[in-house]
């Protein structure tokens, strides 16, 4: 399968994402500049971490209007897999491809540390290789990762099993300890932790590999999300 | 086309915790000031807009707020539109503190004068 890693001005985890994907899956991963308008050649699209457009106005608010985002929306509508990591998650919420928003951490600190997480849903294309309730370790690095959703949205996320990961030690004040969620169709995942930074023993965790491998397996099996 | 001066204020919804406002409030009370509460930090934006008339200008600003300037999931906004005279950029960023400060200064000088008068009267006695 072929992966696209979108590069916005001031994305800074794009190379790490490419490396993480190729390490975990052996697949080809290509960096795609944000001016691209066609992503037909790709089976999965990753929006990497960073500070797109300097986080001006709001994190992800300007990247949302990049030409590539209409192609990302088309790909999402086609049922292709979209993974937003950190700033990529912020871009996805700003684009309304995922509900909620990401706000300044409640303690105002930038947190860069290993985060223990609970895998909440193993039915998604992104988490199918985990066991329900698995405790995994994936690092975070953000100042604006406090997930917020109103009660109605939260009820919906809980009811439909769309919370993918929860923090065991909430590092930013996220509502309901949410670290990652999927859309209603199940083919778009946004998460604040960086799976591409947990793909080797020397990184102190290789738990991130399973996310890329889950996606790989899902696509190779040719499952169509309807 | 007519030229309008637009000021937009964006703030977090009351239901959303504002850690910046909270930190500023704590530092204010740390300095010994009392009676300051519910500090919220927001954003102020200022721009010029060309439009056919005031109604169209208002519609356009609302559209910009709803799509770009404000995220309705977490924020609310309000705005002011003033038509600019003869198309020249007369509008400067208003000093929002000025009227309140002037009033405060006036009241303080009135109080000082009254105090001086009282002292004078007491001295005369």
Interface residues (C-beta under 8 A of the other chain):
Chain A: X57 X58 X61 X65 X93 X94 X99 X100 X101 X103 X104 X105 X106 X107 X108 X148 X149 X150 X173
Chain B: X12 X15 X16 X17 X19 X20 X23 X68 X69 X71 X73 X74
